[in-house]
């Protein structure tokens, strides 16, 4: 990086400031429920929560978001799970 502009060029204050009158809790609760469901599914696939997990979040408008966060080993395991699902689906495709 050559300057502070490179480091902070994409920083959008609206993406991290809380605004009065925005119901962040409702969006976060919806995201939390979705994240928990995804965490259960990941665990059923053998992905350990310490390595990869879904996390609830909200944006500046109060919209719920779910982020996947994890260490490289967790992402590698998740990639293997996805590849296995794709391979399995291809076996049962109807032409």
GROMACS elastic network, one bead per residue, 0.5 to 0.9 nm:
[ bonds ]
;  ai    aj funct       b0    kb
    1     4     6  0.78765   500
    1     5     6  0.87317   500
    1     6     6  0.58644   500
    1     7     6  0.69006   500
    2     5     6  0.80478   500
    2     6     6  0.65990   500
    2     7     6  0.85362   500
    3     6     6  0.55007   500
    3     7     6  0.68808   500
    3     8     6  0.89777   500
    4     8     6  0.60063   500
    4     9     6  0.77268   500
    5     8     6  0.52527   500
    5    10     6  0.86361   500
    6     9     6  0.53032   500
    6    10     6  0.80946   500
    7    10     6  0.78143   500
    7    11     6  0.84720   500
    8    11     6  0.52603   500
    8    12     6  0.88439   500
    9    12     6  0.84688   500
   11    14     6  0.89093   500
   11    15     6  0.81012   500
   12    15     6  0.54615   500
   12    16     6  0.74162   500
   13    16     6  0.56121   500
   13    17     6  0.59366   500
   13    60     6  0.88716   500
   14    17     6  0.55479   500
   14    18     6  0.80507   500
   14    19     6  0.86088   500
   14    59     6  0.83953   500
   14    60     6  0.57206   500
   14    61     6  0.85346   500
   15    18     6  0.85896   500
   15    59     6  0.59375   500
   15    60     6  0.50962   500
   15    61     6  0.84480   500
   16    59     6  0.70607   500
   16    60     6  0.61470   500
   17    59     6  0.88245   500
   17    60     6  0.63615   500
   18    22     6  0.77801   500
   18    24     6  0.83374   500
   18    59     6  0.87085   500
   18    60     6  0.61757   500
   18    61     6  0.85735   500
   18    62     6  0.87630   500
   19    22     6  0.59436   500
   19    60     6  0.70013   500
   19    61     6  0.79870   500
   20    23     6  0.86615   500
   21    24     6  0.89986   500
   22    25     6  0.87970   500
   22    60     6  0.81291   500
   22    61     6  0.65369   500
   22    62     6  0.59443   500
   23    26     6  0.59676   500
   23    27     6  0.71672   500
   23    61     6  0.82262   500
   23    62     6  0.57381   500
   23    63     6  0.87680   500
   24    27     6  0.54414   500
   24    28     6  0.60849   500
   24    29     6  0.86446   500
   24    58     6  0.64974   500
   24    59     6  0.80715   500
   24    60     6  0.82346   500
   24    61     6  0.77136   500
   24    63     6  0.72800   500
   24    64     6  0.78947   500
   25    28     6  0.50166   500
   25    29     6  0.60195   500
   25    30     6  0.86001   500
   25    58     6  0.84461   500
   25    62     6  0.76501   500
   25    64     6  0.88407   500
   26    29     6  0.51767   500
   26    30     6  0.63116   500
   26    31     6  0.86389   500
   26    62     6  0.76332   500
   26    63     6  0.83362   500
   26    64     6  0.78105   500
   27    30     6  0.52142   500
   27    31     6  0.61849   500
   27    32     6  0.85330   500
   27    57     6  0.79818   500
   27    58     6  0.61814   500
   27    59     6  0.86564   500
   27    62     6  0.55451   500
   27    63     6  0.50109   500
   27    65     6  0.77140   500
   28    32     6  0.59039   500
   28    33     6  0.86048   500
   28    56     6  0.61312   500
   28    57     6  0.57057   500
   28    58     6  0.56335   500
   28    62     6  0.76793   500
   28    63     6  0.75742   500
   28    64     6  0.50907   500
   28    65     6  0.74539   500
   29    33     6  0.62435   500
   29    34     6  0.86537   500
   29    56     6  0.78871   500
   29    57     6  0.89755   500
   29    64     6  0.76619   500
   30    33     6  0.53172   500
   30    34     6  0.64017   500
   30    35     6  0.86430   500
   30    56     6  0.83189   500
   30    63     6  0.89809   500
   30    64     6  0.62705   500
   30    65     6  0.85047   500
   31    34     6  0.50698   500
   31    35     6  0.59348   500
   31    36     6  0.84993   500
   31    55     6  0.79802   500
   31    57     6  0.65354   500
   31    58     6  0.77376   500
   31    63     6  0.85923   500
   31    65     6  0.55279   500
   31    66     6  0.56821   500
   32    36     6  0.60550   500
   32    37     6  0.85820   500
   32    54     6  0.87089   500
   32    55     6  0.71042   500
   32    57     6  0.77386   500
   32    64     6  0.82949   500
   32    65     6  0.86580   500
   32    66     6  0.76320   500
   33    36     6  0.52141   500
   33    37     6  0.63119   500
   33    38     6  0.87042   500
   33    56     6  0.81962   500
   34    37     6  0.51611   500
   34    38     6  0.62369   500
   34    39     6  0.86315   500
   34    54     6  0.85057   500
   34    56     6  0.79349   500
   34    65     6  0.89805   500
   34    66     6  0.72755   500
   35    38     6  0.50491   500
   35    39     6  0.60670   500
   35    40     6  0.86303   500
   35    53     6  0.81027   500
   35    55     6  0.57612   500
   35    56     6  0.59408   500
   35    65     6  0.88739   500
   35    66     6  0.59934   500
   35    67     6  0.80429   500
   35    68     6  0.86807   500
   36    40     6  0.62348   500
   36    41     6  0.86622   500
   36    53     6  0.89731   500
   36    54     6  0.71303   500
   36    55     6  0.81513   500
   36    56     6  0.86079   500
   37    40     6  0.51768   500
   37    41     6  0.63524   500
   37    42     6  0.87041   500
   37    54     6  0.88892   500
   38    42     6  0.60701   500
   38    43     6  0.85428   500
   38    53     6  0.81178   500
   38    54     6  0.64985   500
   39    42     6  0.50018   500
   39    43     6  0.61064   500
   39    44     6  0.85637   500
   39    47     6  0.87655   500
   39    49     6  0.71560   500
   39    52     6  0.85798   500
   39    53     6  0.59493   500
   39    54     6  0.59050   500
   39    55     6  0.88393   500
   40    43     6  0.51569   500
   40    44     6  0.62419   500
   40    45     6  0.87806   500
   41    44     6  0.50451   500
   41    45     6  0.64198   500
   41    46     6  0.89018   500
   41    47     6  0.87773   500
   42    45     6  0.51055   500
   42    46     6  0.65089   500
   42    47     6  0.52307   500
   42    48     6  0.74671   500
   42    49     6  0.78539   500
   42    52     6  0.82408   500
   42    53     6  0.77648   500
   42    54     6  0.89392   500
   42    78     6  0.80282   500
   43    46     6  0.50447   500
   43    47     6  0.50457   500
   43    48     6  0.59420   500
   43    49     6  0.69307   500
   44    47     6  0.73884   500
   45    48     6  0.88463   500
   45    78     6  0.84212   500
   45    81     6  0.69376   500
   46    77     6  0.81631   500
   46    78     6  0.87387   500
   46    81     6  0.84486   500
   47    50     6  0.86336   500
   47    51     6  0.71607   500
   47    52     6  0.67766   500
   47    53     6  0.85087   500
   47    74     6  0.66565   500
   47    75     6  0.88902   500
   47    77     6  0.64384   500
   47    78     6  0.65957   500
   47    81     6  0.85352   500
   48    51     6  0.53789   500
   48    52     6  0.63602   500
   48    53     6  0.78898   500
   48    74     6  0.72328   500
   48    77     6  0.89974   500
   49    52     6  0.51940   500
   49    53     6  0.51600   500
   49    54     6  0.85453   500
   49    70     6  0.84705   500
   49    74     6  0.84339   500
   50    53     6  0.71463   500
   50    70     6  0.75525   500
   50    71     6  0.83804   500
   50    74     6  0.81136   500
   51    69     6  0.82218   500
   51    70     6  0.51685   500
   51    71     6  0.54284   500
   51    72     6  0.78235   500
   51    73     6  0.65923   500
   51    75     6  0.77184   500
   51    77     6  0.88913   500
   52    68     6  0.68186   500
   52    69     6  0.56378   500
   52    71     6  0.65363   500
   52    72     6  0.86644   500
   52    73     6  0.83666   500
   52    75     6  0.66737   500
   52    77     6  0.88853   500
   52    78     6  0.80794   500
   53    67     6  0.82117   500
   53    68     6  0.55982   500
   53    69     6  0.55949   500
   53    70     6  0.63099   500
   53    74     6  0.86142   500
   54    66     6  0.62490   500
   54    67     6  0.55229   500
   54    69     6  0.63814   500
   54    70     6  0.87790   500
   55    65     6  0.83478   500
   55    66     6  0.55560   500
   55    67     6  0.51904   500
   55    68     6  0.62355   500
   55    69     6  0.71647   500
   56    64     6  0.72138   500
   56    65     6  0.60604   500
   56    67     6  0.65575   500
   57    63     6  0.84446   500
   57    64     6  0.58482   500
   57    65     6  0.50037   500
   57    66     6  0.59611   500
   57    67     6  0.72288   500
   58    61     6  0.77619   500
   58    62     6  0.54777   500
   58    63     6  0.53568   500
   58    65     6  0.53513   500
   58    66     6  0.82041   500
   59    62     6  0.53218   500
   59    63     6  0.54950   500
   59    64     6  0.66963   500
   59    65     6  0.71495   500
   60    63     6  0.74501   500
   61    64     6  0.89493   500
   69    74     6  0.88898   500
   69    75     6  0.87010   500
   70    73     6  0.80085   500
   70    74     6  0.58755   500
   70    75     6  0.66539   500
   71    74     6  0.53872   500
   71    75     6  0.65742   500
   71    76     6  0.88282   500
   72    75     6  0.51031   500
   72    76     6  0.61128   500
   72    77     6  0.86238   500
   73    76     6  0.50108   500
   73    77     6  0.61875   500
   73    78     6  0.85808   500
   74    77     6  0.51084   500
   74    78     6  0.61455   500
   74    79     6  0.85615   500
   75    79     6  0.60586   500
   75    80     6  0.86427   500
   76    79     6  0.50137   500
   76    80     6  0.63209   500
   76    81     6  0.87182   500
   77    80     6  0.51275   500
   77    81     6  0.63135   500
   77    82     6  0.87448   500
   78    81     6  0.50358   500
   78    82     6  0.62241   500
   78    83     6  0.86349   500
   79    82     6  0.51144   500
   79    83     6  0.61446   500
   79    84     6  0.85805   500
   80    83     6  0.51090   500
   80    84     6  0.61438   500
   80    85     6  0.86478   500
   81    84     6  0.51393   500
   81    85     6  0.62756   500
   81    86     6  0.87420   500
   82    85     6  0.50675   500
   82    86     6  0.62392   500
   82    87     6  0.86426   500
   83    86     6  0.50866   500
   83    87     6  0.61272   500
   83    88     6  0.85219   500
   84    87     6  0.51052   500
   84    88     6  0.60585   500
   84    89     6  0.85317   500
   85    88     6  0.50868   500
   85    89     6  0.60771   500
   85    90     6  0.85971   500
   86    89     6  0.50746   500
   86    90     6  0.61769   500
   86    91     6  0.87634   500
   87    90     6  0.51766   500
   87    91     6  0.64868   500
   88    91     6  0.52497   500
   88    92     6  0.68471   500
   89    92     6  0.53630   500
   89    93     6  0.62321   500
   90    93     6  0.51181   500
   90    94     6  0.87351   500
   91    94     6  0.87987   500
